[in-house]
């Protein structure tokens, strides 16, 4: 058995080179299953988590261990009984750096909200978000969060909505962050990290930021961290001099390349926005319009490799009226591609009025897209 398993691991080609034809589909499924089982069999020091309670316990109390997500985790119900307090600036791993590895396996963490009252009002908090110091690794995970931030309180400017101090590695991650500001400090608002240290690495990551005021991309502090193939989508001002902060000696970041900024979702989907110039690190300008060039690539093209990590499928529900107000329902799964729009072509049926809802939504790795096609009898008035 050992020889067979070892031979399989040696001979298995990379996923991107496998034959995806129908004739090879059965072989492909078997091969992927074998590798998945080999990689994710729990070992000493690794913990699989499947609920919000398990995640909080492992991340907060065993913050040196490696953990992986067994499924998507929604924190909505968890936060109803585990609320923030004034002594909890960052909910996870509050007073200790996380030094393990969080492997999302393509799954998601959603329902991470703070200060969102649900009635259109907000309880603004002072800078703080969800994860404290992170000196380990986050990879292959989609994280969605929404925060109300009282930026600027106490003389500070940065927020740290995602992570307080980033010291470790973010790789193959998608962050969907919505920020509500009480005090608009404009160009100084950051909202993502309170600080980033020289040891940090951000690689193959996408930040979808719903921010009503432009701010810095990473953090306000000046560190020479590593950035490789990273995109931001949000309300950013490409003309501003604060998007990048430079190093402590006032020079451009020496380890930053393939950085993209899209100022709208339309730019990201259709191709547009801006790319950091290839010679940025050799220049003398830390940040202004001169360091950016026009980008023509689509977000889906720049991050096509993420389709091997995240599920880009979506559900199409078809409802057909059989008697007044009564519908027969069926569903199917459609395969899409990350960072494209989920769409469906609905055929007309004689004697019915066809309506489509939930389409033209960005496929972002969250796997919660449902498009409804409804066939109803005509209503006459």
C-alpha positions as CSV (number, residue, x, y, z in Angstrom):
1,X,0.0,0.0,0.0
2,X,2.8,2.4,0.9
3,X,4.6,1.7,-2.4
4,X,1.4,2.3,-4.3
5,X,0.6,5.5,-2.5
6,X,4.1,6.8,-2.9
7,X,4.0,6.0,-6.6
8,X,0.7,7.8,-7.0
9,X,2.1,10.9,-5.4
10,X,5.1,10.9,-7.6
11,X,3.2,10.3,-10.8
12,X,0.2,12.6,-10.3
13,X,0.5,15.6,-12.6
14,X,-0.4,19.1,-11.3
15,X,-4.1,19.9,-11.3
16,X,-3.7,22.5,-14.0
17,X,-2.3,20.0,-16.5
18,X,-4.9,17.2,-16.0
19,X,-7.1,16.2,-18.9
20,X,-10.5,17.8,-18.1
21,X,-12.3,16.0,-20.9
22,X,-15.4,13.8,-20.2
23,X,-13.3,10.7,-21.0
24,X,-10.9,11.5,-18.3
25,X,-13.4,12.8,-15.7
26,X,-13.6,9.6,-13.6
27,X,-9.8,9.3,-13.4
28,X,-9.5,13.0,-12.5
29,X,-11.9,12.6,-9.6
30,X,-10.1,9.6,-8.2
31,X,-6.7,11.3,-8.4
32,X,-7.9,14.5,-6.7
33,X,-9.6,12.5,-3.9
34,X,-6.4,10.6,-3.2
35,X,-4.3,13.7,-2.9
36,X,-6.9,15.5,-0.8
37,X,-7.0,12.7,1.7
38,X,-3.3,12.5,1.8
39,X,-2.9,16.2,2.5
40,X,-5.7,16.6,5.1
41,X,-5.6,13.6,7.2
42,X,-5.5,15.1,10.7
43,X,-2.1,14.8,12.4
44,X,-0.7,15.9,15.7
45,X,-0.9,19.6,16.0
46,X,-3.5,20.0,13.3
47,X,-7.2,20.6,14.1
48,X,-10.2,20.4,11.7
49,X,-13.0,22.7,12.7
50,X,-16.6,22.8,11.5
51,X,-18.5,25.2,13.8
52,X,-18.0,28.8,15.0
53,X,-17.5,27.5,18.5
54,X,-14.8,25.1,17.5
55,X,-13.0,27.8,15.4
56,X,-13.1,30.3,18.3
57,X,-11.8,27.8,20.8
58,X,-8.9,26.5,18.6
59,X,-7.9,29.9,17.3
60,X,-8.0,31.7,20.7
61,X,-6.8,28.9,23.0
62,X,-4.5,26.9,20.8
63,X,-3.0,29.7,18.7
64,X,0.2,27.9,17.9
65,X,-1.5,24.9,16.2
66,X,-2.5,24.4,12.6
67,X,-6.2,24.3,11.8
68,X,-8.2,23.7,8.7
69,X,-11.9,24.4,7.9
70,X,-14.0,21.3,7.2
71,X,-16.8,23.4,5.8
72,X,-18.1,27.0,5.5
73,X,-18.6,28.6,8.9
74,X,-21.2,31.4,9.6
75,X,-20.7,33.4,12.8
76,X,-24.1,35.1,12.7
77,X,-25.7,33.1,15.5
78,X,-22.4,32.8,17.4
79,X,-22.1,36.6,17.9
80,X,-25.6,36.8,19.3
81,X,-24.4,35.1,22.4
82,X,-20.6,35.9,22.3
83,X,-20.5,39.7,22.0
84,X,-17.6,42.1,22.0
85,X,-16.7,44.1,25.1
86,X,-14.6,47.1,25.8
87,X,-11.8,44.7,26.9
88,X,-11.9,42.8,23.5
89,X,-10.3,45.0,20.9
90,X,-9.8,42.0,18.6
91,X,-12.1,39.1,19.1
92,X,-9.7,36.3,18.0
93,X,-6.4,35.7,19.7
94,X,-6.7,39.0,21.5
95,X,-3.5,39.2,23.5
96,X,-1.3,36.6,21.7
97,X,0.0,36.4,18.2
98,X,-1.5,33.5,16.1
99,X,1.6,31.5,14.9
100,X,-0.1,28.5,13.4
101,X,-1.7,28.0,10.0
102,X,-5.3,28.5,9.1
103,X,-6.0,26.6,5.9
104,X,-9.5,27.3,4.7
105,X,-9.5,24.5,2.1
106,X,-11.5,26.9,-0.1
107,X,-14.2,27.4,2.5
108,X,-15.5,30.6,4.0
109,X,-15.8,32.5,7.3
110,X,-18.9,34.8,7.1
111,X,-21.1,36.6,9.5
112,X,-18.2,38.5,11.1
113,X,-19.9,41.7,12.1
114,X,-19.2,44.3,14.7
115,X,-21.3,47.4,15.5
116,X,-24.0,46.5,12.9
117,X,-27.3,46.9,14.7
118,X,-29.5,45.6,11.9
119,X,-31.8,48.5,11.8
120,X,-29.7,50.9,9.8
121,X,-27.8,52.2,12.8
122,X,-24.3,51.5,13.9
123,X,-22.4,51.2,17.2
124,X,-19.0,52.6,16.3
125,X,-15.9,51.0,17.9
126,X,-12.4,52.4,18.3
127,X,-10.3,51.0,15.5
128,X,-10.7,47.3,16.4
129,X,-11.7,44.4,14.2
130,X,-11.5,40.6,14.4
131,X,-8.0,39.2,14.4
132,X,-5.2,40.3,16.7
133,X,-1.5,39.8,15.8
134,X,-1.0,37.3,13.1
135,X,2.5,35.8,12.8
136,X,1.5,32.6,11.2
137,X,-0.3,31.8,7.9
138,X,-3.8,32.3,6.5
139,X,-4.4,30.5,3.2
140,X,-7.1,29.3,0.9
141,X,-9.9,31.0,2.8
142,X,-12.7,33.5,2.0
143,X,-13.4,35.9,4.9
144,X,-16.4,38.3,4.9
145,X,-16.8,41.0,7.6
146,X,-18.6,44.2,8.2
147,X,-17.6,46.8,10.8
148,X,-18.5,50.2,12.2
149,X,-15.3,52.1,12.9
150,X,-14.9,55.3,14.9
151,X,-11.7,56.2,13.0
152,X,-9.5,58.8,14.6
153,X,-10.6,58.4,18.2
154,X,-7.8,59.1,20.7
155,X,-5.7,60.7,18.1
156,X,-5.2,57.5,16.0
157,X,-5.8,57.1,12.4
158,X,-5.6,53.4,11.5
159,X,-8.2,50.8,12.2
160,X,-7.1,47.2,11.7
161,X,-10.5,45.8,10.5
162,X,-9.0,42.5,9.4
163,X,-5.8,42.1,11.4
164,X,-4.2,44.3,14.0
165,X,-0.6,43.6,13.2
166,X,0.3,41.5,10.2
167,X,3.6,39.7,10.7
168,X,3.0,36.5,8.9
169,X,1.7,35.3,5.5
170,X,-1.6,35.8,3.6
171,X,-1.8,33.5,0.6
172,X,-4.7,32.6,-1.8
173,X,-7.2,34.6,0.4
174,X,-10.2,36.6,-0.6
175,X,-11.4,39.3,1.9
176,X,-14.8,41.0,1.5
177,X,-14.8,43.9,3.9
178,X,-17.5,46.5,4.4
179,X,-16.5,49.5,6.5
180,X,-18.8,52.2,8.1
181,X,-16.9,55.3,9.4
182,X,-18.2,57.7,12.0
183,X,-15.4,60.2,11.6
184,X,-14.2,60.7,8.1
185,X,-10.4,61.2,8.2
186,X,-10.2,60.8,4.5
187,X,-6.8,59.9,3.2
188,X,-5.6,58.6,6.5
189,X,-8.3,55.9,7.0
190,X,-6.9,52.4,6.4
191,X,-9.4,49.9,7.8
192,X,-7.6,46.7,6.9
193,X,-4.5,46.5,9.1
194,X,-3.3,48.6,12.0
195,X,0.3,47.8,11.0
196,X,2.3,45.6,8.8
197,X,5.8,44.4,9.7
198,X,8.8,43.7,7.5
199,X,8.2,39.9,7.9
200,X,4.7,40.0,6.4
201,X,4.0,38.4,3.0
202,X,0.8,39.1,1.0
203,X,0.6,36.8,-2.0
204,X,-2.2,36.0,-4.5
205,X,-4.9,37.8,-2.5
206,X,-7.9,39.8,-3.4
207,X,-9.4,42.5,-1.2
208,X,-12.9,43.6,-2.0
209,X,-13.4,46.7,0.1
210,X,-16.7,48.5,0.4
211,X,-15.4,51.8,1.8
212,X,-17.1,55.1,1.5
213,X,-13.9,57.1,1.9
214,X,-10.5,56.4,0.2
215,X,-7.6,55.4,2.3
216,X,-4.3,53.5,2.4
217,X,-4.2,50.1,0.8
218,X,-2.5,48.2,3.6
219,X,-1.6,50.2,6.7
220,X,-0.4,53.7,7.6
221,X,3.0,52.5,9.1
222,X,6.1,52.2,7.0
223,X,7.5,48.7,6.5
224,X,9.2,46.9,3.7
225,X,6.9,43.8,3.5
226,X,6.4,41.5,0.5
227,X,3.5,41.9,-1.9
228,X,3.1,39.6,-4.9
229,X,0.0,39.5,-7.2
230,X,-2.5,41.3,-5.0
231,X,-5.6,43.3,-6.0
232,X,-7.8,45.8,-4.2
233,X,-11.3,46.7,-5.4
234,X,-12.8,49.7,-3.7
235,X,-13.2,53.5,-3.5
236,X,-9.6,54.4,-3.8
237,X,-8.0,57.6,-5.1
238,X,-5.2,56.7,-7.4
239,X,-4.1,60.3,-7.4
240,X,-3.5,60.3,-3.7
241,X,0.0,60.0,-2.1
242,X,-1.1,57.7,0.7
243,X,-2.1,54.5,-1.0
244,X,1.4,53.2,-0.3
245,X,3.4,54.4,2.7
246,X,6.9,53.4,1.6
247,X,9.6,52.2,4.0
248,X,10.9,53.6,7.2
249,X,13.7,55.4,5.3
250,X,11.2,57.1,3.0
251,X,11.9,54.9,0.0
252,X,9.6,52.7,-2.2
253,X,8.8,49.2,-1.1
254,X,11.6,47.0,-2.5
255,X,9.6,43.7,-2.4
256,X,6.3,44.8,-4.0
257,X,5.2,43.7,-7.4
258,X,2.1,42.8,-9.4
259,X,-0.2,45.1,-7.3
260,X,-3.5,46.1,-8.8
261,X,-6.2,48.7,-7.9
262,X,-9.7,48.7,-9.3
263,X,-11.8,51.7,-8.3
264,X,-15.1,49.9,-9.2
265,X,-16.4,46.4,-9.6
266,X,-17.1,47.2,-13.2
267,X,-13.4,47.8,-13.8
268,X,-12.5,44.5,-12.1
269,X,-14.9,42.4,-14.2
270,X,-14.4,44.1,-17.5
271,X,-10.7,44.9,-17.3
272,X,-9.3,48.3,-16.3
273,X,-8.0,50.0,-13.2
274,X,-4.3,50.4,-12.4
275,X,-1.2,48.3,-12.0
276,X,1.9,49.2,-10.1
277,X,4.7,49.9,-12.5
278,X,7.3,47.1,-12.9
279,X,10.2,49.4,-12.0
280,X,8.4,50.8,-8.9
281,X,11.0,49.4,-6.5
282,X,13.9,51.0,-8.4
283,X,12.3,54.4,-8.4
284,X,12.4,57.3,-6.0
285,X,8.7,58.1,-5.6
286,X,6.9,56.3,-2.8
287,X,3.4,57.0,-4.0
288,X,1.5,59.2,-6.5
289,X,-0.1,58.8,-9.9
290,X,3.3,58.4,-11.5
291,X,3.9,54.9,-10.0
292,X,0.7,53.5,-11.6
293,X,0.1,52.5,-15.2
294,X,-3.2,51.6,-16.8
295,X,-4.2,48.0,-16.5
296,X,-6.1,46.1,-19.2
297,X,-6.4,42.7,-17.5
298,X,-9.6,41.4,-15.9
299,X,-9.5,40.3,-12.3
300,X,-10.6,36.8,-13.4
301,X,-7.5,36.6,-15.6
302,X,-5.1,37.8,-13.0
303,X,-6.3,35.3,-10.4
304,X,-7.4,32.4,-12.6
305,X,-5.4,30.0,-10.4
306,X,-7.8,30.6,-7.6
307,X,-10.4,28.5,-9.4
308,X,-8.3,25.5,-8.3
309,X,-8.9,26.5,-4.6
310,X,-12.4,28.0,-4.5
311,X,-15.7,26.7,-5.7
312,X,-17.1,29.0,-8.4
313,X,-20.4,27.2,-8.9
314,X,-23.8,28.7,-8.2
315,X,-27.3,27.4,-7.9
316,X,-30.1,28.1,-10.4
317,X,-33.6,27.5,-9.0
318,X,-36.5,27.1,-11.5
319,X,-40.0,27.7,-10.2
320,X,-43.0,27.0,-12.4
321,X,-46.5,27.9,-11.4
322,X,-48.9,24.8,-11.6
323,X,-51.9,26.4,-10.1
324,X,-52.6,29.9,-8.8
325,X,-49.9,30.7,-6.3
326,X,-48.5,27.2,-6.3
327,X,-45.1,26.5,-7.8
328,X,-43.2,23.4,-8.8
329,X,-39.5,23.9,-8.0
330,X,-36.3,22.3,-9.2
331,X,-32.6,23.3,-9.0
332,X,-29.4,22.7,-10.7
333,X,-25.7,23.7,-10.2
334,X,-24.0,25.9,-12.8
335,X,-20.2,26.1,-13.1
336,X,-18.8,29.6,-13.3
337,X,-15.4,31.2,-12.9
338,X,-14.2,33.4,-10.1
339,X,-14.6,37.1,-10.4
340,X,-17.0,36.9,-13.3
341,X,-20.7,37.5,-13.1
342,X,-23.2,34.7,-12.4
343,X,-25.7,34.7,-15.2
344,X,-28.4,32.4,-16.6
345,X,-30.2,32.2,-19.9
346,X,-33.9,31.7,-19.3
347,X,-36.0,30.3,-22.1
348,X,-39.5,31.7,-22.7
349,X,-42.4,29.4,-22.1
350,X,-45.7,29.9,-23.9
351,X,-48.4,30.9,-21.5
352,X,-46.0,32.1,-18.8
353,X,-44.3,35.3,-17.7
354,X,-40.7,34.7,-17.0
355,X,-38.7,36.7,-14.4
356,X,-35.1,36.2,-13.3
357,X,-33.8,37.4,-10.0
358,X,-30.4,37.2,-8.2
359,X,-28.3,37.2,-11.4
360,X,-25.5,39.4,-12.4
361,X,-23.8,38.9,-9.1
362,X,-20.0,38.6,-8.7
363,X,-18.7,35.1,-8.2
364,X,-16.3,35.8,-5.3
365,X,-15.8,32.4,-3.7
366,X,-18.6,32.7,-1.1
367,X,-20.7,29.9,-2.7
368,X,-24.0,31.5,-1.7
369,X,-25.3,32.7,-5.0
370,X,-28.8,31.6,-5.9
371,X,-30.4,32.7,-9.2
372,X,-34.2,32.2,-9.4
373,X,-36.0,31.7,-12.7
374,X,-39.7,31.9,-12.2
375,X,-42.5,31.1,-14.6
376,X,-45.8,32.6,-13.6
377,X,-49.3,32.8,-15.1
378,X,-50.0,36.2,-16.6
379,X,-51.9,38.4,-14.2
380,X,-54.5,40.7,-15.7
381,X,-56.0,43.8,-13.9
